[in-house]
């Protein structure tokens, strides 16, 4: 217990609660390493690639998340999860 402080968030798009959790961990727990981990089959990245700008993904909150991801993956538009470029899109999103 206490060796790993995990914060999970869809699409690697932090909101104020996520940022507050990171700040808490940094201030109170003193970690030496911060890892942002994505995955190759990220549905949020796929939604950003598939959903045209201005079209709803399904809810205002999902739309906000997709809009945050879209600039990081726009060069990979129309890439499917089976395309090797999808992995690059996921990496680009995590990097940002």
N, CA, C and O atoms as a Tinker XYZ file with bonds, in Angstrom:
   384  protein
     1  N      0.835000   -1.191000    0.000000    73     2
     2  CA     0.000000    0.000000    0.000000    64     1     3
     3  C      0.875000    1.248000    0.000000    63     2     4     5
     4  O      1.930000    1.285000    0.632000    81     3
     5  N      0.423000    2.255000   -0.710000    73     3     6
     6  CA     1.093000    3.539000   -0.676000    64     5     7
     7  C      2.268000    3.691000   -1.607000    63     6     8     9
     8  O      2.921000    4.734000   -1.594000    81     7
     9  N      2.565000    2.685000   -2.422000    73     7    10
    10  CA     3.701000    2.787000   -3.320000    64     9    11
    11  C      3.339000    3.446000   -4.652000    63    10    12    13
    12  O      4.186000    4.055000   -5.304000    81    11
    13  N      2.079000    3.316000   -5.042000    73    11    14
    14  CA     1.634000    3.905000   -6.304000    64    13    15
    15  C      0.354000    4.702000   -6.047000    63    14    16    17
    16  O     -0.597000    4.191000   -5.456000    81    15
    17  N      0.341000    5.945000   -6.493000    73    15    18
    18  CA    -0.842000    6.805000   -6.406000    64    17    19
    19  C     -1.389000    6.896000   -7.828000    63    18    20    21
    20  O     -0.766000    7.509000   -8.694000    81    19
    21  N     -2.537000    6.294000   -8.068000    73    19    22
    22  CA    -3.087000    6.193000   -9.408000    64    21    23
    23  C     -4.247000    7.165000   -9.600000    63    22    24    25
    24  O     -5.143000    7.261000   -8.761000    81    23
    25  N     -4.212000    7.877000  -10.715000    73    23    26
    26  CA    -5.296000    8.779000  -11.105000    64    25    27
    27  C     -5.691000    8.373000  -12.524000    63    26    28    29
    28  O     -4.864000    8.410000  -13.435000    81    27
    29  N     -6.939000    7.989000  -12.710000    73    27    30
    30  CA    -7.379000    7.549000  -14.032000    64    29    31
    31  C     -8.310000    8.598000  -14.626000    63    30    32    33
    32  O     -9.183000    9.139000  -13.947000    81    31
    33  N     -8.100000    8.870000  -15.907000    73    31    34
    34  CA    -8.937000    9.841000  -16.598000    64    33    35
    35  C     -9.037000    9.441000  -18.073000    63    34    36    37
    36  O     -8.037000    9.081000  -18.695000    81    35
    37  N    -10.225000    9.505000  -18.614000    73    35    38
    38  CA   -10.434000    9.127000  -20.011000    64    37    39
    39  C     -9.687000   10.060000  -20.953000    63    38    40    41
    40  O     -9.704000   11.279000  -20.783000    81    39
    41  N     -9.043000    9.482000  -21.932000    73    39    42
    42  CA    -8.400000   10.258000  -22.988000    64    41    43
    43  C     -7.202000   11.079000  -22.553000    63    42    44    45
    44  O     -6.718000   11.909000  -23.321000    81    43
    45  N     -6.714000   10.870000  -21.345000    73    43    46
    46  CA    -5.595000   11.657000  -20.808000    64    45    47
    47  C     -5.894000   13.154000  -20.849000    63    46    48    49
    48  O     -4.999000   13.969000  -21.071000    81    47
    49  N     -7.151000   13.503000  -20.634000    73    47    50
    50  CA    -7.588000   14.904000  -20.628000    64    49    51
    51  C     -7.926000   15.274000  -19.189000    63    50    52    53
    52  O     -8.999000   14.926000  -18.697000    81    51
    53  N     -7.026000   15.972000  -18.514000    73    51    54
    54  CA    -7.265000   16.278000  -17.098000    64    53    55
    55  C     -8.301000   17.380000  -16.895000    63    54    56    57
    56  O     -8.334000   18.365000  -17.632000    81    55
    57  N     -9.140000   17.197000  -15.887000    73    55    58
    58  CA   -10.060000   18.246000  -15.457000    64    57    59
    59  C     -9.534000   18.787000  -14.126000    63    58    60    61
    60  O     -8.442000   18.410000  -13.702000    81    59
    61  N    -10.278000   19.648000  -13.474000    73    59    62
    62  CA    -9.783000   20.260000  -12.237000    64    61    63
    63  C     -9.591000   19.224000  -11.132000    63    62    64    65
    64  O     -8.667000   19.358000  -10.330000    81    63
    65  N    -10.425000   18.207000  -11.069000    73    63    66
    66  CA   -10.261000   17.161000  -10.051000    64    65    67
    67  C     -8.986000   16.355000  -10.292000    63    66    68    69
    68  O     -8.276000   16.005000   -9.350000    81    67
    69  N     -8.709000   16.070000  -11.545000    73    67    70
    70  CA    -7.489000   15.333000  -11.881000    64    69    71
    71  C     -6.262000   16.152000  -11.524000    63    70    72    73
    72  O     -5.320000   15.632000  -10.927000    81    71
    73  N     -6.266000   17.419000  -11.882000    73    71    74
    74  CA    -5.127000   18.291000  -11.583000    64    73    75
    75  C     -4.954000   18.435000  -10.069000    63    74    76    77
    76  O     -3.830000   18.424000   -9.567000    81    75
    77  N     -6.062000   18.569000   -9.347000    73    75    78
    78  CA    -5.977000   18.658000   -7.887000    64    77    79
    79  C     -5.383000   17.379000   -7.297000    63    78    80    81
    80  O     -4.611000   17.440000   -6.341000    81    79
    81  N     -5.732000   16.240000   -7.854000    73    79    82
    82  CA    -5.178000   14.971000   -7.373000    64    81    83
    83  C     -3.675000   14.900000   -7.624000    63    82    84    85
    84  O     -2.923000   14.425000   -6.774000    81    83
    85  N     -3.246000   15.365000   -8.776000    73    83    86
    86  CA    -1.812000   15.395000   -9.085000    64    85    87
    87  C     -1.093000   16.350000   -8.130000    63    86    88    89
    88  O     -0.028000   16.029000   -7.602000    81    87
    89  N     -1.679000   17.511000   -7.916000    73    87    90
    90  CA    -1.069000   18.488000   -6.997000    64    89    91
    91  C     -0.973000   17.919000   -5.582000    63    90    92    93
    92  O      0.036000   18.107000   -4.902000    81    91
    93  N     -2.010000   17.233000   -5.149000    73    91    94
    94  CA    -1.989000   16.607000   -3.822000    64    93    95
    95  C     -0.843000   15.601000   -3.734000    63    94    96    97
    96  O     -0.058000   15.617000   -2.786000    81    95
    97  N     -0.760000   14.737000   -4.723000    73    95    98
    98  CA     0.291000   13.720000   -4.708000    64    97    99
    99  C      1.677000   14.357000   -4.685000    63    98   100   101
   100  O      2.551000   13.916000   -3.939000    81    99
   101  N      1.880000   15.389000   -5.496000    73    99   102
   102  CA     3.178000   16.042000   -5.545000    64   101   103
   103  C      3.531000   16.729000   -4.229000    63   102   104   105
   104  O      4.667000   16.657000   -3.760000    81   103
   105  N      2.537000   17.398000   -3.641000    73   103   106
   106  CA     2.790000   18.163000   -2.420000    64   105   107
   107  C      2.887000   17.280000   -1.177000    63   106   108   109
   108  O      3.759000   17.491000   -0.334000    81   107
   109  N      2.012000   16.313000   -1.062000    73   107   110
   110  CA     1.912000   15.530000    0.179000    64   109   111
   111  C      2.690000   14.212000    0.166000    63   110   112   113
   112  O      3.120000   13.729000    1.214000    81   111
   113  N      2.868000   13.639000   -1.015000    73   111   114
   114  CA     3.458000   12.307000   -1.077000    64   113   115
   115  C      4.880000   12.297000   -1.629000    63   114   116   117
   116  O      5.616000   11.329000   -1.437000    81   115
   117  N      5.266000   13.371000   -2.312000    73   115   118
   118  CA     6.639000   13.517000   -2.790000    64   117   119
   119  C      7.122000   12.477000   -3.783000    63   118   120   121
   120  O      8.209000   11.928000   -3.605000    81   119
   121  N      6.350000   12.187000   -4.825000    73   119   122
   122  CA     6.816000   11.187000   -5.789000    64   121   123
   123  C      8.039000   11.686000   -6.566000    63   122   124   125
   124  O      8.230000   12.887000   -6.761000    81   123
   125  N      8.846000   10.737000   -6.997000    73   123   126
   126  CA    10.007000   11.077000   -7.820000    64   125   127
   127  C      9.714000   10.865000   -9.294000    63   126   128   129
   128  O     10.524000   11.227000  -10.148000    81   127
   129  N      8.568000   10.284000   -9.598000    73   127   130
   130  CA     8.230000    9.965000  -10.974000    64   129   131
   131  C      6.736000   10.174000  -11.198000    63   130   132   133
   132  O      5.908000    9.783000  -10.376000    81   131
   133  N      6.410000   10.795000  -12.320000    73   131   134
   134  CA     5.025000   10.974000  -12.741000    64   133   135
   135  C      4.906000   10.327000  -14.115000    63   134   136   137
   136  O      5.668000   10.665000  -15.021000    81   135
   137  N      3.970000    9.410000  -14.283000    73   135   138
   138  CA     3.796000    8.684000  -15.539000    64   137   139
   139  C      2.409000    8.979000  -16.098000    63   138   140   141
   140  O      1.409000    8.869000  -15.390000    81   139
   141  N      2.358000    9.350000  -17.359000    73   139   142
   142  CA     1.089000    9.481000  -18.074000    64   141   143
   143  C      1.039000    8.298000  -19.029000    63   142   144   145
   144  O      1.876000    8.168000  -19.923000    81   143
   145  N      0.061000    7.449000  -18.830000    73   143   146
   146  CA    -0.013000    6.201000  -19.582000    64   145   147
   147  C     -1.284000    6.164000  -20.414000    63   146   148   149
   148  O     -2.388000    6.293000  -19.887000    81   147
   149  N     -1.121000    5.990000  -21.693000    73   147   150
   150  CA    -2.260000    5.811000  -22.580000    64   149   151
   151  C     -2.299000    4.367000  -23.032000    63   150   152   153
   152  O     -1.528000    3.540000  -22.545000    81   151
   153  N     -3.183000    4.060000  -23.952000    73   151   154
   154  CA    -3.225000    2.705000  -24.495000    64   153   155
   155  C     -3.569000    2.758000  -25.966000    63   154   156   157
   156  O     -4.095000    3.759000  -26.452000    81   155
   157  N     -3.277000    1.696000  -26.668000    73   155   158
   158  CA    -3.368000    1.685000  -28.119000    64   157   159
   159  C     -4.791000    1.664000  -28.676000    63   158   160   161
   160  O     -4.992000    2.001000  -29.843000    81   159
   161  N     -5.750000    1.290000  -27.899000    73   159   162
   162  CA    -7.123000    1.208000  -28.397000    64   161   163
   163  C     -8.012000    2.244000  -27.727000    63   162   164   165
   164  O     -9.150000    1.946000  -27.364000    81   163
   165  N     -7.506000    3.443000  -27.563000    73   163   166
   166  CA    -8.217000    4.486000  -26.828000    64   165   167
   167  C     -9.460000    4.956000  -27.593000    63   166   168   169
   168  O     -9.360000    5.518000  -28.684000    81   167
   169  N    -10.612000    4.717000  -27.006000    73   167   170
   170  CA   -11.868000    5.134000  -27.629000    64   169   171
   171  C    -11.999000    6.644000  -27.736000    63   170   172   173
   172  O    -12.623000    7.150000  -28.668000    81   171
   173  N    -11.412000    7.368000  -26.785000    73   171   174
   174  CA   -11.474000    8.833000  -26.832000    64   173   175
   175  C    -10.678000    9.360000  -28.027000    63   174   176   177
   176  O    -11.116000   10.288000  -28.707000    81   175
   177  N     -9.518000    8.773000  -28.278000    73   175   178
   178  CA    -8.717000    9.162000  -29.448000    64   177   179
   179  C     -9.471000    8.809000  -30.718000    63   178   180   181
   180  O     -9.512000    9.603000  -31.658000    81   179
   181  N    -10.070000    7.620000  -30.755000    73   179   182
   182  CA   -10.831000    7.225000  -31.944000    64   181   183
   183  C    -11.995000    8.176000  -32.188000    63   182   184   185
   184  O    -12.272000    8.535000  -33.333000    81   183
   185  N    -12.680000    8.586000  -31.123000    73   183   186
   186  CA   -13.790000    9.534000  -31.272000    64   185   187
   187  C    -13.285000   10.866000  -31.831000    63   186   188   189
   188  O    -13.954000   11.489000  -32.656000    81   187
   189  N    -12.113000   11.299000  -31.385000    73   187   190
   190  CA   -11.547000   12.554000  -31.901000    64   189   191
   191  C    -11.189000   12.432000  -33.377000    63   190   192   193
   192  O    -11.295000   13.405000  -34.124000    81   191
   193  N    -10.771000   11.255000  -33.797000    73   191   194
   194  CA   -10.431000   11.035000  -35.200000    64   193   195
   195  C    -11.671000   10.884000  -36.076000    63   194   196   197
   196  O    -11.674000   11.330000  -37.223000    81   195
   197  N    -12.722000   10.261000  -35.550000    73   195   198
   198  CA   -13.908000    9.933000  -36.338000    64   197   199
   199  C    -14.975000   11.017000  -36.375000    63   198   200   201
   200  O    -15.732000   11.106000  -37.342000    81   199
   201  N    -15.045000   11.833000  -35.345000    73   199   202
   202  CA   -16.148000   12.789000  -35.230000    64   201   203
   203  C    -15.756000   14.129000  -35.833000    63   202   204   205
   204  O    -14.809000   14.761000  -35.365000    81   203
   205  N    -16.462000   14.570000  -36.856000    73   203   206
   206  CA   -16.150000   15.867000  -37.457000    64   205   207
   207  C    -16.313000   17.007000  -36.446000    63   206   208   209
   208  O    -17.180000   16.959000  -35.574000    81   207
   209  N    -15.474000   18.020000  -36.578000    73   207   210
   210  CA   -15.563000   19.190000  -35.708000    64   209   211
   211  C    -16.976000   19.762000  -35.795000    63   210   212   213
   212  O    -17.548000   19.883000  -36.878000    81   211
   213  N    -17.526000   20.110000  -34.636000    73   211   214
   214  CA   -18.866000   20.677000  -34.573000    64   213   215
   215  C    -19.968000   19.638000  -34.421000    63   214   216   217
   216  O    -21.107000   19.991000  -34.113000    81   215
   217  N    -19.651000   18.364000  -34.632000    73   215   218
   218  CA   -20.644000   17.298000  -34.457000    64   217   219
   219  C    -20.498000   16.722000  -33.059000    63   218   220   221
   220  O    -19.381000   16.534000  -32.576000    81   219
   221  N    -21.612000   16.443000  -32.412000    73   219   222
   222  CA   -21.596000   15.920000  -31.050000    64   221   223
   223  C    -21.198000   14.450000  -31.021000    63   222   224   225
   224  O    -21.574000   13.661000  -31.887000    81   223
   225  N    -20.428000   14.114000  -29.996000    73   223   226
   226  CA   -20.049000   12.727000  -29.756000    64   225   227
   227  C    -21.138000   12.028000  -28.950000    63   226   228   229
   228  O    -21.211000   10.799000  -28.942000    81   227
   229  N    -21.974000   12.791000  -28.282000    73   227   230
   230  CA   -23.061000   12.182000  -27.523000    64   229   231
   231  C    -23.478000   12.964000  -26.297000    63   230   232   233
   232  O    -24.615000   12.841000  -25.843000    81   231
   233  N    -22.574000   13.771000  -25.750000    73   231   234
   234  CA   -22.922000   14.597000  -24.592000    64   233   235
   235  C    -21.966000   15.782000  -24.548000    63   234   236   237
   236  O    -20.889000   15.725000  -25.143000    81   235
   237  N    -22.337000   16.846000  -23.860000    73   235   238
   238  CA   -21.439000   18.007000  -23.758000    64   237   239
   239  C    -20.083000   17.662000  -23.133000    63   238   240   241
   240  O    -19.060000   18.214000  -23.536000    81   239
   241  N    -20.071000   16.758000  -22.159000    73   239   242
   242  CA   -18.801000   16.400000  -21.520000    64   241   243
   243  C    -17.909000   15.602000  -22.469000    63   242   244   245
   244  O    -16.704000   15.841000  -22.536000    81   243
   245  N    -18.496000   14.656000  -23.199000    73   243   246
   246  CA   -17.716000   13.917000  -24.193000    64   245   247
   247  C    -17.214000   14.843000  -25.289000    63   246   248   249
   248  O    -16.081000   14.709000  -25.753000    81   247
   249  N    -18.054000   15.780000  -25.701000    73   247   250
   250  CA   -17.652000   16.739000  -26.734000    64   249   251
   251  C    -16.444000   17.555000  -26.271000    63   250   252   253
   252  O    -15.517000   17.792000  -27.046000    81   251
   253  N    -16.456000   17.975000  -25.026000    73   251   254
   254  CA   -15.347000   18.763000  -24.473000    64   253   255
   255  C    -14.052000   17.934000  -24.463000    63   254   256   257
   256  O    -12.984000   18.450000  -24.792000    81   255
   257  N    -14.149000   16.669000  -24.091000    73   255   258
   258  CA   -12.979000   15.803000  -24.067000    64   257   259
   259  C    -12.420000   15.616000  -25.476000    63   258   260   261
   260  O    -11.212000   15.725000  -25.687000    81   259
   261  N    -13.294000   15.335000  -26.435000    73   259   262
   262  CA   -12.863000   15.130000  -27.816000    64   261   263
   263  C    -12.234000   16.400000  -28.383000    63   262   264   265
   264  O    -11.235000   16.331000  -29.100000    81   263
   265  N    -12.805000   17.544000  -28.070000    73   263   266
   266  CA   -12.237000   18.812000  -28.552000    64   265   267
   267  C    -10.843000   19.055000  -27.969000    63   266   268   269
   268  O    -10.000000   19.670000  -28.621000    81   267
   269  N    -10.597000   18.582000  -26.759000    73   267   270
   270  CA    -9.271000   18.726000  -26.152000    64   269   271
   271  C     -8.250000   17.808000  -26.824000    63   270   272   273
   272  O     -7.072000   18.153000  -26.916000    81   271
   273  N     -8.689000   16.657000  -27.288000    73   271   274
   274  CA    -7.796000   15.686000  -27.917000    64   273   275
   275  C     -7.534000   16.021000  -29.381000    63   274   276   277
   276  O     -6.416000   15.851000  -29.868000    81   275
   277  N     -8.555000   16.494000  -30.079000    73   275   278
   278  CA    -8.494000   16.676000  -31.530000    64   277   279
   279  C     -7.238000   17.401000  -32.036000    63   278   280   281
   280  O     -6.653000   16.936000  -33.015000    81   279
   281  N     -6.792000   18.496000  -31.439000    73   279   282
   282  CA    -5.595000   19.177000  -31.973000    64   281   283
   283  C     -4.330000   18.317000  -31.925000    63   282   284   285
   284  O     -3.415000   18.510000  -32.726000    81   283
   285  N     -4.281000   17.380000  -30.998000    73   283   286
   286  CA    -3.084000   16.547000  -30.838000    64   285   287
   287  C     -3.034000   15.401000  -31.836000    63   286   288   289
   288  O     -1.971000   14.825000  -32.069000    81   287
   289  N     -4.173000   15.067000  -32.425000    73   287   290
   290  CA    -4.234000   13.904000  -33.310000    64   289   291
   291  C     -4.748000   14.238000  -34.710000    63   290   292   293
   292  O     -4.966000   13.333000  -35.516000    81   291
   293  N     -4.942000   15.506000  -35.005000    73   291   294
   294  CA    -5.582000   15.891000  -36.269000    64   293   295
   295  C     -4.833000   15.400000  -37.500000    63   294   296   297
   296  O     -5.457000   15.129000  -38.526000    81   295
   297  N     -3.526000   15.279000  -37.424000    73   295   298
   298  CA    -2.773000   14.820000  -38.596000    64   297   299
   299  C     -3.035000   13.345000  -38.919000    63   298   300   301
   300  O     -2.643000   12.857000  -39.979000    81   299
   301  N     -3.694000   12.649000  -38.007000    73   299   302
   302  CA    -3.989000   11.227000  -38.193000    64   301   303
   303  C     -5.459000   10.987000  -38.519000    63   302   304   305
   304  O     -5.943000    9.866000  -38.364000    81   303
   305  N     -6.180000   12.017000  -38.969000    73   303   306
   306  CA    -7.625000   11.885000  -39.196000    64   305   307
   307  C     -7.927000   10.721000  -40.137000    63   306   308   309
   308  O     -7.127000   10.375000  -41.006000    81   307
   309  N     -9.091000   10.136000  -39.939000    73   307   310
   310  CA    -9.569000    8.987000  -40.707000    64   309   311
   311  C     -8.682000    7.757000  -40.541000    63   310   312   313
   312  O     -8.573000    6.937000  -41.452000    81   311
   313  N     -8.050000    7.633000  -39.378000    73   311   314
   314  CA    -7.234000    6.464000  -39.062000    64   313   315
   315  C     -8.058000    5.522000  -38.207000    63   314   316   317
   316  O     -8.658000    5.938000  -37.216000    81   315
   317  N     -8.088000    4.261000  -38.584000    73   315   318
   318  CA    -8.843000    3.274000  -37.813000    64   317   319
   319  C     -7.935000    2.622000  -36.768000    63   318   320   321
   320  O     -6.712000    2.692000  -36.889000    81   319
   321  N     -8.513000    1.992000  -35.746000    73   319   322
   322  CA    -7.702000    1.331000  -34.724000    64   321   323
   323  C     -6.806000    0.227000  -35.288000    63   322   324   325
   324  O     -5.835000   -0.170000  -34.642000    81   323
   325  N     -7.122000   -0.270000  -36.486000    73   323   326
   326  CA    -6.328000   -1.329000  -37.101000    64   325   327
   327  C     -5.174000   -0.772000  -37.928000    63   326   328   329
   328  O     -4.293000   -1.523000  -38.348000    81   327
   329  N     -5.173000    0.517000  -38.161000    73   327   330
   330  CA    -4.114000    1.175000  -38.920000    64   329   331
   331  C     -2.920000    1.424000  -37.993000    63   330   332   333
   332  O     -3.108000    1.906000  -36.876000    81   331
   333  N     -1.704000    1.109000  -38.429000    73   331   334
   334  CA    -0.529000    1.368000  -37.583000    64   333   335
   335  C     -0.394000    2.832000  -37.147000    63   334   336   337
   336  O      0.218000    3.117000  -36.117000    81   335
   337  N     -0.961000    3.752000  -37.922000    73   335   338
   338  CA    -0.891000    5.170000  -37.559000    64   337   339
   339  C     -1.722000    5.480000  -36.309000    63   338   340   341
   340  O     -1.489000    6.493000  -35.649000    81   339
   341  N     -2.696000    4.611000  -35.979000    73   339   342
   342  CA    -3.517000    4.846000  -34.799000    64   341   343
   343  C     -2.656000    4.842000  -33.546000    63   342   344   345
   344  O     -2.888000    5.628000  -32.628000    81   343
   345  N     -1.676000    3.975000  -33.505000    73   343   346
   346  CA    -0.747000    3.935000  -32.362000    64   345   347
   347  C     -0.009000    5.266000  -32.253000    63   346   348   349
   348  O      0.189000    5.773000  -31.149000    81   347
   349  N      0.394000    5.829000  -33.372000    73   347   350
   350  CA     1.067000    7.124000  -33.371000    64   349   351
   351  C      0.129000    8.221000  -32.858000    63   350   352   353
   352  O      0.556000    9.114000  -32.127000    81   351
   353  N     -1.139000    8.149000  -33.240000    73   351   354
   354  CA    -2.114000    9.130000  -32.761000    64   353   355
   355  C     -2.268000    9.035000  -31.251000    63   354   356   357
   356  O     -2.307000   10.056000  -30.564000    81   355
   357  N     -2.355000    7.817000  -30.732000    73   355   358
   358  CA    -2.470000    7.626000  -29.282000    64   357   359
   359  C     -1.234000    8.164000  -28.560000    63   358   360   361
   360  O     -1.349000    8.804000  -27.514000    81   359
   361  N     -0.054000    7.902000  -29.123000    73   359   362
   362  CA     1.192000    8.409000  -28.523000    64   361   363
   363  C      1.223000    9.933000  -28.542000    63   362   364   365
   364  O      1.655000   10.557000  -27.573000    81   363
   365  N      0.766000   10.536000  -29.642000    73   363   366
   366  CA     0.753000   12.000000  -29.745000    64   365   367
   367  C     -0.158000   12.596000  -28.671000    63   366   368   369
   368  O      0.169000   13.621000  -28.072000    81   367
   369  N     -1.298000   11.951000  -28.432000    73   367   370
   370  CA    -2.221000   12.436000  -27.421000    64   369   371
   371  C     -1.609000   12.342000  -26.026000    63   370   372   373
   372  O     -1.722000   13.282000  -25.239000    81   371
   373  N     -0.969000   11.230000  -25.715000    73   371   374
   374  CA    -0.341000   11.054000  -24.406000    64   373   375
   375  C      0.768000   12.092000  -24.211000    63   374   376   377
   376  O      0.911000   12.666000  -23.132000    81   375
   377  N      1.535000   12.320000  -25.252000    73   375   378
   378  CA     2.646000   13.287000  -25.176000    64   377   379
   379  C      2.144000   14.670000  -24.816000    63   378   380   381
   380  O      2.764000   15.366000  -24.012000    81   379
   381  N      1.046000   15.072000  -25.392000    73   379   382
   382  CA     0.497000   16.394000  -25.104000    64   381   383
   383  C     -0.093000   16.437000  -23.710000    63   382   384
   384  O     -0.604000   17.474000  -23.288000    81   383
